[in-house]
Amino acid sequence: MPSVKIIELDREIEILPGQTILQGAMANGITFGFVCGGNAACGTCLVKIVEGLDSLGARNPKEDFLAKAMMLEPEYRLGCQTEVSEAPLVCSILSLSRARERPARG
């Protein structure tokens, strides 16, 4: 079963082959932004692939359209569209990174 290490959580999770990063994260109790409902329309589920990019398939047409509109570099992928293969991944979930950078209120 493929593993995905999420840098912000210092946690490694197992994801079923063919699941998206977002689906696998949610199955493991990890939630992060996906305002459009996982339809590749908003970019809130953006992840940066730190290791294992070569093991991923090409962007599907929906992801490719949004990636071009957002002028994304190849290592930035939509968690709702990026399906994992058998190879392990290390990724940064950008919405979790931003949440950690916010100062505490109070």
C-alpha positions in Angstrom: 0.0 0.0 0.0 1.4 3.4 -0.9 2.5 5.7 1.9 2.3 9.5 1.9 4.3 11.5 4.5 2.7 14.8 5.3 5.5 17.2 6.4 3.3 19.6 8.5 2.0 16.8 10.6 5.2 14.7 10.7 2.9 11.8 9.9 3.0 9.0 7.4 -0.3 7.6 6.2 -1.2 4.7 3.9 -3.4 5.4 0.9 -5.0 2.8 -1.4 -3.6 2.8 -4.9 -5.8 4.9 -7.2 -7.1 7.1 -4.3 -6.3 10.8 -4.5 -4.2 12.4 -1.9 -7.2 14.2 -0.5 -9.3 11.0 -0.3 -6.5 9.2 1.4 -5.9 11.9 3.9 -9.6 12.1 4.8 -9.7 8.3 5.2 -6.9 8.8 7.7 -8.7 11.5 9.7 -6.8 14.4 8.1 -8.9 17.2 6.6 -7.6 20.1 4.6 -9.3 22.7 2.3 -11.3 21.7 -0.7 -13.9 24.5 -1.1 -15.1 23.2 -4.5 -15.9 19.7 -3.2 -12.9 18.1 -4.9 -13.8 19.2 -8.5 -10.5 20.9 -9.4 -12.2 24.3 -9.5 -10.6 26.2 -6.6 -7.0 25.1 -5.8 -7.5 25.1 -2.0 -6.3 21.5 -1.8 -2.9 22.4 -3.3 0.0 20.2 -2.2 3.7 20.4 -3.0 5.2 17.0 -3.8 8.7 17.1 -2.2 9.6 13.5 -3.0 8.1 11.0 -5.4 6.9 13.4 -8.2 8.2 11.1 -10.9 6.0 8.3 -9.6 2.8 10.2 -10.3 0.9 10.2 -13.5 0.3 13.3 -15.6 -2.3 15.8 -14.5 -5.8 14.9 -15.7 -7.5 17.5 -17.9 -9.3 19.3 -15.0 -6.2 19.5 -12.9 -4.1 20.6 -16.0 -6.6 23.4 -16.8 -6.4 24.9 -13.2 -2.7 24.4 -13.0 -2.2 26.4 -16.2 -4.6 29.1 -14.9 -2.7 29.3 -11.6 0.7 29.0 -13.4 1.8 26.1 -11.1 5.2 24.5 -11.3 5.1 20.7 -11.9 5.7 19.8 -8.2 2.4 21.6 -7.2 -0.6 19.3 -7.6 -4.2 19.3 -6.6 -4.8 16.9 -3.7 -8.3 16.2 -5.0 -7.1 15.1 -8.4 -3.7 13.5 -7.8 -3.9 9.8 -7.6 -1.1 7.9 -5.8 0.7 5.0 -7.2 2.7 2.3 -5.4 5.7 4.6 -4.7 5.9 6.5 -1.5 5.4 10.3 -1.5 6.5 13.1 0.7 4.3 16.2 0.4 3.5 19.5 2.0 -0.1 20.4 2.3 -0.2 24.2 1.7 -3.4 24.9 3.7 -1.8 23.2 6.7 1.4 25.2 6.3 -0.5 28.5 6.2 -2.5 27.5 9.3 0.7 26.8 11.3 2.1 30.2 10.3 -0.9 32.2 11.6 -0.3 33.9 15.0 -2.4 32.7 17.9 -5.3 35.0 18.8 -5.8 36.2 22.3 
